């Protein structure tokens, strides 16, 4: 398994659907060269990111909570 971290699109490029093409390329290369399963964590309030991840085939398999002290 491989985990994608640190996905970010510069504010002036947002809305161009770059994240979908980029994530699809990362997932394909990772599955080909690294591991058969690719995962990531996303904040539940980040609806644009969640939509992009769904568009390239990610699906929710669990929910985590962060506890700050």
C-alpha positions as a printed NumPy array, in Angstrom:
array([[  0.   ,   0.   ,   0.   ],
       [  1.11 ,   3.543,  -0.721],
       [ -0.331,   6.704,   0.765],
       [ -0.606,  10.014,  -1.082],
       [  0.15 ,  13.057,   1.086],
       [  0.507,  16.781,   0.602],
       [ -1.8  ,  17.296,  -2.375],
       [ -2.133,  20.983,  -3.17 ],
       [ -3.036,  23.168,  -6.139],
       [ -1.953,  26.833,  -6.15 ],
       [ -4.907,  29.154,  -5.552],
       [ -4.556,  30.852,  -8.937],
       [ -4.874,  27.459, -10.694],
       [ -7.836,  26.109,  -8.728],
       [-11.006,  25.412, -10.662],
       [ -9.1  ,  24.135, -13.713],
       [ -9.621,  20.465, -12.775],
       [ -5.849,  19.977, -12.51 ],
       [ -6.249,  17.899,  -9.364],
       [ -8.227,  15.199, -11.165],
       [ -5.687,  14.723, -13.957],
       [ -2.809,  14.966, -11.499],
       [ -4.261,  12.461,  -9.043],
       [ -5.142,  10.045, -11.846],
       [ -1.524,  10.168, -13.056],
       [ -0.126,   9.706,  -9.539],
       [ -2.43 ,   6.759,  -8.854],
       [ -1.583,   5.076, -12.169],
       [  2.181,   5.485, -11.666],
       [  1.991,   4.353,  -8.04 ],
       [ -0.035,   1.254,  -8.879],
       [  2.3  ,   0.445, -11.752],
       [  5.623,   1.071,  -9.968],
       [  5.089,   0.994,  -6.205],
       [  2.032,  -0.728,  -4.758],
       [ -1.308,  -2.12 ,  -5.907],
       [ -3.336,  -0.073,  -3.412],
       [ -3.249,   3.725,  -3.024],
       [ -4.825,   5.536,  -0.085],
       [ -5.106,   9.045,   1.279],
       [ -6.704,  11.04 ,   4.063],
       [ -8.872,  14.074,   3.366],
       [-10.621,  16.516,   5.633],
       [-14.391,  16.104,   5.589],
       [-14.877,  19.848,   5.029],
       [-12.693,  19.877,   1.899],
       [-15.551,  19.183,  -0.483],
       [-13.662,  20.157,  -3.64 ],
       [-10.846,  17.731,  -2.874],
       [-13.282,  14.971,  -1.976],
       [-15.076,  15.449,  -5.298],
       [-11.776,  15.284,  -7.205],
       [-10.744,  12.107,  -5.384],
       [-14.104,  10.476,  -6.102],
       [-13.774,  11.45 ,  -9.767],
       [-10.579,   9.394, -10.087],
       [-11.943,   6.374,  -8.238],
       [-11.221,   6.876,  -4.562],
       [-13.944,   5.856,  -2.158],
       [-14.385,   6.331,   1.562],
       [-13.548,   3.242,   3.586],
       [-13.279,   4.783,   7.039],
       [-13.548,   7.922,   9.101],
       [-10.958,   9.255,  11.498],
       [-11.146,  11.948,  14.141],
       [ -8.37 ,  14.237,  15.249],
       [ -8.223,  15.122,  18.912],
       [ -6.32 ,  18.244,  19.899],
       [ -5.255,  18.906,  23.47 ]])
